[in-house]
Amino acid sequence: MNPQKLRIPALVHHKSSGRGVVLLRDKSGTRRMVYLGKHGSTECERRYRKVLADYLAHRPITTRPKLTRHHSEWPTIAQLNAEFLTHAERYYVGPDGKQSGEVRNFRLALRPLLQLHRDTPTDEFSVTELNTVRELLLDTEYRTHTRVPHPQGCDRG
């Protein structure tokens, strides 16, 4: 009887991404790549040993490490908005000392942003979130139900 040779998958360098990777075969024989982190790092080596131990013990292998969510030190959209409006109230003042209409326009323009993303840290705000604000502004139901304290509404002539 010829026992099947045990092959231990090697840790290789994925040059295009700079990460370490191990190629594993499942029971059906299909290959699967498991990325392990930056090649040459201690985290990559540690993860390789963990994946190899799970593979040899026939345990399921997690392809991605669990991401831990950290609390952002960046200000939220609401905090940034408050700082900006404080600045605008001091900056947009006429020669007579009266506040101009720009501050009211800023408040109206920022209302949908605050409605959707008030508690979002600014470092997590991206184009995707900006597109959701844009879609809300284009939504006719939102525009008809928003009470705007100006006879012409939010639209420009």
Backbone torsions as a table, in degrees:
resi	resn	phi	psi	omega
1	MET	NA	131.4	-177.6
2	ASN	-104.1	104.7	-179.8
3	PRO	-67.4	146.4	-179.9
4	GLN	-71.8	135.0	-177.0
5	LYS	-70.4	131.6	178.4
6	LEU	-80.2	121.4	179.4
7	ARG	-109.4	124.5	178.2
8	ILE	-95.4	121.5	-179.4
9	PRO	-64.6	138.7	-176.7
10	ALA	-90.8	151.9	172.2
11	LEU	-83.1	122.0	-178.4
12	VAL	-122.3	162.2	-179.5
13	HIS	-93.6	120.0	174.7
14	HIS	-87.1	99.0	-168.4
15	LYS	-63.0	-39.6	-175.4
16	SER	-67.5	-29.3	179.8
17	SER	-105.2	-14.0	-179.2
18	GLY	76.3	14.2	-178.1
19	ARG	-105.2	159.0	171.9
20	GLY	-84.7	144.7	-177.2
21	VAL	-143.7	149.1	174.8
22	VAL	-126.4	135.9	-179.9
23	LEU	-98.1	121.1	-178.5
24	LEU	-117.3	150.6	175.0
25	ARG	-111.5	135.1	176.0
26	ASP	-88.5	-174.0	-175.6
27	LYS	-61.9	-31.2	-179.6
28	SER	-80.7	-10.5	177.8
29	GLY	99.5	-3.7	179.6
30	THR	-77.1	142.1	-178.8
31	ARG	-86.4	148.4	179.2
32	ARG	-140.2	135.4	179.6
33	MET	-95.1	133.1	175.7
34	VAL	-118.6	113.2	179.7
35	TYR	-80.4	139.7	-170.8
36	LEU	-117.8	-3.7	-178.1
37	GLY	118.1	-172.9	-177.8
38	LYS	-61.6	127.0	-176.6
39	HIS	-62.3	133.2	178.5
40	GLY	91.7	-8.6	-180.0
41	SER	-82.0	159.9	178.2
42	THR	-67.6	-32.2	177.2
43	GLU	-63.3	-40.8	178.8
44	CYS	-63.5	-44.9	179.3
45	GLU	-63.5	-44.0	179.3
46	ARG	-62.2	-44.5	-179.3
47	ARG	-67.6	-35.7	176.9
48	TYR	-60.6	-46.2	179.2
49	ARG	-62.3	-38.9	179.6
50	LYS	-66.8	-46.4	179.5
51	VAL	-63.9	-41.4	179.6
52	LEU	-63.9	-42.3	178.4
53	ALA	-63.2	-42.9	178.3
54	ASP	-65.5	-39.5	-179.2
55	TYR	-64.9	-45.9	-178.6
56	LEU	-71.0	-25.3	178.2
57	ALA	-91.2	4.5	179.8
58	HIS	59.2	37.5	174.6
59	ARG	-97.6	155.1	178.3
60	PRO	-64.4	144.0	-176.3
61	ILE	-108.8	127.7	176.2
62	THR	-81.5	128.2	-176.8
63	THR	-81.5	-24.8	-179.7
64	ARG	-126.2	139.3	174.3
65	PRO	-70.6	150.9	179.6
66	LYS	-67.8	130.5	179.6
67	LEU	-86.0	130.5	176.0
68	THR	-96.7	129.6	-177.8
69	ARG	-86.0	122.4	178.9
70	HIS	-101.1	153.5	179.0
71	HIS	-75.0	128.4	-177.5
72	SER	-76.4	140.6	176.4
73	GLU	-89.6	-6.3	-178.7
74	TRP	-76.4	154.3	177.8
75	PRO	-71.0	156.1	177.2
76	THR	-80.0	169.4	177.6
77	ILE	-60.2	-39.8	-180.0
78	ALA	-64.1	-41.8	178.9
79	GLN	-65.7	-42.5	178.1
80	LEU	-64.2	-40.0	178.1
81	ASN	-62.1	-44.3	-179.7
82	ALA	-62.6	-42.4	177.9
83	GLU	-63.1	-42.8	180.0
84	PHE	-64.6	-43.9	-179.2
85	LEU	-66.8	-33.8	174.5
86	THR	-62.2	-44.0	176.4
87	HIS	-62.2	-45.9	-176.6
88	ALA	-63.5	-37.2	179.6
89	GLU	-64.8	-31.2	178.3
90	ARG	-84.4	-33.3	-173.7
91	TYR	-82.1	-43.0	-175.6
92	TYR	-90.4	72.2	179.2
93	VAL	-124.3	134.4	179.7
94	GLY	-74.8	174.5	-179.8
95	PRO	-63.5	-24.2	179.4
96	ASP	-84.3	1.0	179.4
97	GLY	87.2	2.4	-179.0
98	LYS	-90.7	141.2	-179.4
99	GLN	-69.1	136.7	-179.9
100	SER	-79.5	173.0	-179.5
101	GLY	-75.6	-7.5	-179.4
102	GLU	-61.4	-37.5	-177.9
103	VAL	-64.1	-41.3	177.2
104	ARG	-63.9	-39.0	177.6
105	ASN	-64.3	-39.8	176.8
106	PHE	-62.6	-44.0	179.9
107	ARG	-59.7	-43.1	179.0
108	LEU	-65.8	-40.8	-178.0
109	ALA	-69.5	-32.2	-177.3
110	LEU	-87.4	-8.6	-177.4
111	ARG	-57.6	-49.2	179.9
112	PRO	-66.1	-33.4	176.9
113	LEU	-61.8	-44.9	179.7
114	LEU	-69.3	-34.2	-179.8
115	GLN	-61.9	-38.5	-176.0
116	LEU	-92.9	-36.7	-168.2
117	HIS	-130.2	34.7	-177.9
118	ARG	-54.8	-46.4	-173.9
119	ASP	-96.9	8.9	179.3
120	THR	-77.9	126.9	174.3
121	PRO	-64.2	146.1	-175.0
122	THR	-66.0	-25.1	178.4
123	ASP	-75.4	-13.8	178.0
124	GLU	-100.2	-3.0	179.8
125	PHE	-82.2	125.4	-176.4
126	SER	-134.1	-171.6	-179.9
127	VAL	-61.9	-34.1	179.2
128	THR	-60.4	-45.7	178.8
129	GLU	-66.6	-37.0	178.0
130	LEU	-64.3	-36.6	177.4
131	ASN	-66.6	-33.7	176.5
132	THR	-66.6	-36.5	176.6
133	VAL	-65.8	-42.2	178.9
134	ARG	-61.2	-44.1	178.9
135	GLU	-62.3	-37.7	177.5
136	LEU	-64.8	-39.7	179.2
137	LEU	-66.5	-33.1	-179.5
138	LEU	-81.6	-15.0	-179.1
139	ASP	-67.7	119.6	-176.7
140	THR	-67.1	-31.7	178.9
141	GLU	-65.7	-39.4	177.6
142	TYR	-64.1	-42.8	-176.7
143	ARG	-68.0	-33.8	-178.9
144	THR	-79.9	-26.5	-178.6
145	HIS	-93.0	-9.1	179.5
146	THR	-79.1	127.7	178.5
147	ARG	-88.4	106.8	-179.1
148	VAL	-103.9	122.4	-176.6
149	PRO	-78.3	46.9	179.2
150	HIS	-146.5	134.5	-174.6
151	PRO	-61.5	-29.1	-178.0
152	GLN	-88.6	-6.5	-179.9
153	GLY	78.2	-157.3	-177.2
154	CYS	-91.5	-11.8	-174.4
155	ASP	-80.8	146.9	173.7
156	ARG	-86.0	153.5	179.4
157	GLY	-76.2	NA	NA
